[in-house]
Amino acid sequence: MKTNIILKKLFVLGLGVFLSVGAMAQTQQQGTPKKQMTPAERQEKMLENYKKNLNLTDAQAKKLKAIQEDRVKDMQAIRNDQNLTRDAKREKMQALQASHQQEIVAILNAEQKQKFAEMQAKKEARKSEMKGKRGEHRKGGKMQQHRMQRGS
């Protein structure tokens, strides 16, 4: 009888440890949520990234900062324009992005232009990879297939 009680207590204790370890692992896996950066913070981070990766001079960094500030203002104006449709806003933003990239390329030397092109290619590859992952659950991806297998 006493052995049964001890076994029950050990079982409950083991179950509690098992559940708490699982909860801790899940918490660590999720990590802390990333803080949403303001446009100014994103601009500063991008400027630092360009300075480091492109080895910009102080004069180039100053010009780049002015280009980025203009870009932020122009993008905000497009976002706030209530007369534009969603598609029209997207088109204007894409055109603005292309224009600003041309301005950036204009201040770079040949070596920096090559590095900048490589950076942009990597960025586009990451973007299209993420776009593919985002669409999986909507367009018959793994989540949709899983639901179909479960019968829900």
C-alpha positions as CSV (number, residue, x, y, z in Angstrom):
1,M,0.0,0.0,0.0
2,K,2.8,2.4,1.0
3,T,4.6,1.5,-2.2
4,N,1.6,2.4,-4.3
5,I,1.4,5.9,-2.7
6,I,5.1,6.4,-3.2
7,L,4.8,5.4,-6.9
8,K,1.9,7.7,-7.4
9,K,3.8,10.6,-5.9
10,L,6.9,9.8,-8.1
11,F,4.7,9.6,-11.1
12,V,3.0,13.0,-10.4
13,L,6.4,14.5,-9.7
14,G,7.9,13.1,-12.9
15,L,4.9,14.4,-14.9
16,G,5.3,17.9,-13.4
17,V,9.0,18.0,-14.2
18,F,8.3,16.8,-17.8
19,L,5.7,19.4,-18.4
20,S,7.7,22.3,-16.9
21,V,10.8,21.3,-19.0
22,G,8.6,21.3,-22.1
23,A,7.2,24.7,-21.2
24,M,10.6,26.1,-20.6
25,A,11.9,24.8,-23.9
26,Q,9.0,26.3,-25.8
27,T,9.5,29.7,-24.1
28,Q,13.2,29.7,-25.0
29,Q,12.4,28.7,-28.6
30,Q,10.0,31.6,-29.0
31,G,12.5,34.1,-27.6
32,T,11.6,37.7,-27.1
33,P,9.5,39.3,-29.7
34,K,11.3,41.8,-31.9
35,K,10.5,45.4,-31.3
36,Q,9.0,47.2,-34.2
37,M,11.5,49.8,-35.4
38,T,10.5,53.4,-36.3
39,P,11.3,54.7,-39.8
40,A,14.2,56.7,-38.3
41,E,15.6,53.7,-36.5
42,R,15.4,51.6,-39.7
43,Q,17.1,54.5,-41.6
44,E,19.9,54.6,-39.1
45,K,20.4,50.9,-39.1
46,M,20.5,50.9,-42.9
47,L,23.0,53.7,-43.0
48,E,25.3,51.9,-40.6
49,N,24.9,48.7,-42.6
50,Y,25.9,50.6,-45.8
51,K,28.8,52.4,-44.1
52,K,30.2,49.1,-42.9
53,N,29.6,46.9,-46.0
54,L,30.4,49.5,-48.6
55,N,33.2,51.3,-46.8
56,L,31.6,54.7,-47.4
57,T,33.5,57.9,-46.9
58,D,32.1,60.5,-44.6
59,A,30.9,62.6,-47.6
60,Q,29.2,59.6,-49.1
61,A,27.5,58.8,-45.8
62,K,26.2,62.3,-45.5
63,K,24.8,62.2,-49.1
64,L,23.3,58.8,-48.4
65,K,21.6,60.0,-45.2
66,A,20.0,62.9,-47.2
67,I,18.8,60.4,-49.9
68,Q,17.3,58.2,-47.2
69,E,15.6,61.1,-45.4
70,D,14.0,62.2,-48.7
71,R,12.9,58.6,-49.3
72,V,11.2,58.3,-45.9
73,K,9.4,61.6,-46.5
74,D,8.3,60.6,-50.0
75,M,7.1,57.1,-48.9
76,Q,5.1,58.6,-46.0
77,A,3.5,61.1,-48.4
78,I,2.4,58.2,-50.7
79,R,1.1,56.1,-47.7
80,N,-0.9,59.1,-46.5
81,D,-2.4,59.9,-49.9
82,Q,-6.1,58.9,-49.6
83,N,-6.7,59.5,-53.3
84,L,-4.5,56.6,-54.4
85,T,-5.7,53.0,-54.6
86,R,-3.6,50.2,-53.0
87,D,-2.1,49.2,-56.4
88,A,-1.4,52.8,-57.3
89,K,0.5,53.3,-54.0
90,R,2.5,50.1,-54.7
91,E,3.4,51.3,-58.2
92,K,4.5,54.7,-56.9
93,M,6.5,53.2,-54.1
94,Q,8.3,50.8,-56.4
95,A,9.1,53.7,-58.8
96,L,10.3,55.8,-55.9
97,Q,12.5,52.9,-54.6
98,A,14.1,52.5,-58.1
99,S,14.7,56.2,-58.3
100,H,16.3,56.3,-54.9
101,Q,18.5,53.3,-55.7
102,Q,19.8,55.2,-58.8
103,E,20.6,58.1,-56.6
104,I,22.5,55.8,-54.2
105,V,24.4,54.2,-57.1
106,A,25.4,57.6,-58.4
107,I,27.4,58.5,-55.2
108,L,29.3,55.1,-55.2
109,N,32.6,54.2,-56.8
110,A,33.0,51.1,-59.1
111,E,33.9,48.7,-56.3
112,Q,31.1,50.0,-54.0
113,K,28.6,49.7,-56.9
114,Q,29.5,46.0,-57.3
115,K,29.1,45.4,-53.6
116,F,25.8,47.3,-53.6
117,A,24.5,45.2,-56.5
118,E,25.5,42.0,-54.6
119,M,23.7,43.3,-51.4
120,Q,20.6,44.0,-53.4
121,A,20.6,40.6,-55.1
122,K,20.9,38.9,-51.6
123,K,18.1,41.1,-50.3
124,E,15.8,40.2,-53.3
125,A,16.6,36.5,-52.8
126,R,15.6,36.7,-49.1
127,K,12.5,38.6,-50.0
128,S,11.3,36.1,-52.6
129,E,12.2,33.2,-50.2
130,M,10.1,34.8,-47.5
131,K,7.3,35.5,-49.9
132,G,7.2,31.8,-50.8
133,K,7.1,30.8,-47.2
134,R,4.3,33.2,-46.4
135,G,2.1,31.9,-49.2
136,E,2.6,28.2,-48.4
137,H,-0.4,28.0,-46.0
138,R,-2.7,29.8,-48.4
139,K,-1.9,28.1,-51.7
140,G,-1.9,24.4,-51.0
141,G,1.4,24.5,-49.1
142,K,2.3,22.3,-46.1
143,M,-0.4,23.6,-43.8
144,Q,-3.1,23.1,-46.4
145,Q,-1.9,19.6,-47.2
146,H,-1.8,18.8,-43.4
147,R,-5.4,20.0,-43.0
148,M,-6.5,17.9,-45.9
149,Q,-4.9,14.8,-44.5
150,R,-6.5,15.4,-41.1
151,G,-9.9,15.9,-42.8
152,S,-10.7,19.3,-41.4
